[in-house]
Amino acid sequence: MPPAPGFHSQYATQFVTILIAYRLYLDAPSRDVLAASLSGC
């Protein structure tokens, strides 16, 4: 995650978009961090 909390939602959204577009693997710890970040958007 970027150091500035205000960018967490934007970063997580862009990250997931790229994961889906390129069909990339996401490990469980990263999934948990992204899920937590997106739940606060």
mmCIF file of the C-alpha atoms, coordinates in Angstrom:
data_MODEL
# 
_entry.id   MODEL 
# 
loop_
_atom_site.group_PDB 
_atom_site.id 
_atom_site.type_symbol 
_atom_site.label_atom_id 
_atom_site.label_alt_id 
_atom_site.label_comp_id 
_atom_site.label_asym_id 
_atom_site.label_entity_id 
_atom_site.label_seq_id 
_atom_site.pdbx_PDB_ins_code 
_atom_site.Cartn_x 
_atom_site.Cartn_y 
_atom_site.Cartn_z 
_atom_site.occupancy 
_atom_site.B_iso_or_equiv 
_atom_site.pdbx_formal_charge 
_atom_site.auth_seq_id 
_atom_site.auth_comp_id 
_atom_site.auth_asym_id 
_atom_site.auth_atom_id 
_atom_site.pdbx_PDB_model_num 
ATOM 1  C CA . MET A 1 1  ? 0.000   0.000   0.000   1.00 0.00 ? 1  MET A CA 1 
ATOM 2  C CA . PRO A 1 2  ? 1.134   3.555   -0.605  1.00 0.00 ? 2  PRO A CA 1 
ATOM 3  C CA . PRO A 1 3  ? 2.230   5.445   2.502   1.00 0.00 ? 3  PRO A CA 1 
ATOM 4  C CA . ALA A 1 4  ? -0.595  7.999   2.225   1.00 0.00 ? 4  ALA A CA 1 
ATOM 5  C CA . PRO A 1 5  ? -3.843  6.418   3.515   1.00 0.00 ? 5  PRO A CA 1 
ATOM 6  C CA . GLY A 1 6  ? -5.898  8.581   1.165   1.00 0.00 ? 6  GLY A CA 1 
ATOM 7  C CA . PHE A 1 7  ? -4.615  6.588   -1.796  1.00 0.00 ? 7  PHE A CA 1 
ATOM 8  C CA . HIS A 1 8  ? -5.296  3.089   -0.433  1.00 0.00 ? 8  HIS A CA 1 
ATOM 9  C CA . SER A 1 9  ? -8.692  2.743   -2.156  1.00 0.00 ? 9  SER A CA 1 
ATOM 10 C CA . GLN A 1 10 ? -7.428  4.023   -5.485  1.00 0.00 ? 10 GLN A CA 1 
ATOM 11 C CA . TYR A 1 11 ? -4.356  1.783   -5.340  1.00 0.00 ? 11 TYR A CA 1 
ATOM 12 C CA . ALA A 1 12 ? -6.361  -1.308  -4.378  1.00 0.00 ? 12 ALA A CA 1 
ATOM 13 C CA . THR A 1 13 ? -8.888  -0.699  -7.152  1.00 0.00 ? 13 THR A CA 1 
ATOM 14 C CA . GLN A 1 14 ? -6.179  -0.280  -9.781  1.00 0.00 ? 14 GLN A CA 1 
ATOM 15 C CA . PHE A 1 15 ? -4.298  -3.313  -8.478  1.00 0.00 ? 15 PHE A CA 1 
ATOM 16 C CA . VAL A 1 16 ? -7.375  -5.554  -8.690  1.00 0.00 ? 16 VAL A CA 1 
ATOM 17 C CA . THR A 1 17 ? -8.178  -4.233  -12.172 1.00 0.00 ? 17 THR A CA 1 
ATOM 18 C CA . ILE A 1 18 ? -4.708  -5.250  -13.365 1.00 0.00 ? 18 ILE A CA 1 
ATOM 19 C CA . LEU A 1 19 ? -4.951  -8.644  -11.654 1.00 0.00 ? 19 LEU A CA 1 
ATOM 20 C CA . ILE A 1 20 ? -8.196  -9.355  -13.485 1.00 0.00 ? 20 ILE A CA 1 
ATOM 21 C CA . ALA A 1 21 ? -7.061  -7.975  -16.836 1.00 0.00 ? 21 ALA A CA 1 
ATOM 22 C CA . TYR A 1 22 ? -3.901  -10.105 -16.891 1.00 0.00 ? 22 TYR A CA 1 
ATOM 23 C CA . ARG A 1 23 ? -5.351  -13.040 -14.952 1.00 0.00 ? 23 ARG A CA 1 
ATOM 24 C CA . LEU A 1 24 ? -2.602  -12.832 -12.370 1.00 0.00 ? 24 LEU A CA 1 
ATOM 25 C CA . TYR A 1 25 ? -2.332  -14.917 -9.222  1.00 0.00 ? 25 TYR A CA 1 
ATOM 26 C CA . LEU A 1 26 ? -3.041  -13.286 -5.875  1.00 0.00 ? 26 LEU A CA 1 
ATOM 27 C CA . ASP A 1 27 ? -1.759  -14.940 -2.716  1.00 0.00 ? 27 ASP A CA 1 
ATOM 28 C CA . ALA A 1 28 ? -3.888  -15.115 0.419   1.00 0.00 ? 28 ALA A CA 1 
ATOM 29 C CA . PRO A 1 29 ? -2.053  -12.443 2.460   1.00 0.00 ? 29 PRO A CA 1 
ATOM 30 C CA . SER A 1 30 ? -2.292  -9.952  -0.416  1.00 0.00 ? 30 SER A CA 1 
ATOM 31 C CA . ARG A 1 31 ? -5.957  -10.814 -0.906  1.00 0.00 ? 31 ARG A CA 1 
ATOM 32 C CA . ASP A 1 32 ? -6.650  -10.083 2.737   1.00 0.00 ? 32 ASP A CA 1 
ATOM 33 C CA . VAL A 1 33 ? -4.924  -6.687  2.591   1.00 0.00 ? 33 VAL A CA 1 
ATOM 34 C CA . LEU A 1 34 ? -6.762  -5.730  -0.606  1.00 0.00 ? 34 LEU A CA 1 
ATOM 35 C CA . ALA A 1 35 ? -10.102 -6.886  0.804   1.00 0.00 ? 35 ALA A CA 1 
ATOM 36 C CA . ALA A 1 36 ? -9.586  -4.856  3.969   1.00 0.00 ? 36 ALA A CA 1 
ATOM 37 C CA . SER A 1 37 ? -8.609  -1.794  1.950   1.00 0.00 ? 37 SER A CA 1 
ATOM 38 C CA . LEU A 1 38 ? -11.541 -2.087  -0.442  1.00 0.00 ? 38 LEU A CA 1 
ATOM 39 C CA . SER A 1 39 ? -14.031 -2.597  2.365   1.00 0.00 ? 39 SER A CA 1 
ATOM 40 C CA . GLY A 1 40 ? -13.212 0.918   3.570   1.00 0.00 ? 40 GLY A CA 1 
ATOM 41 C CA . CYS A 1 41 ? -13.750 2.594   0.208   1.00 0.00 ? 41 CYS A CA 1 
# 
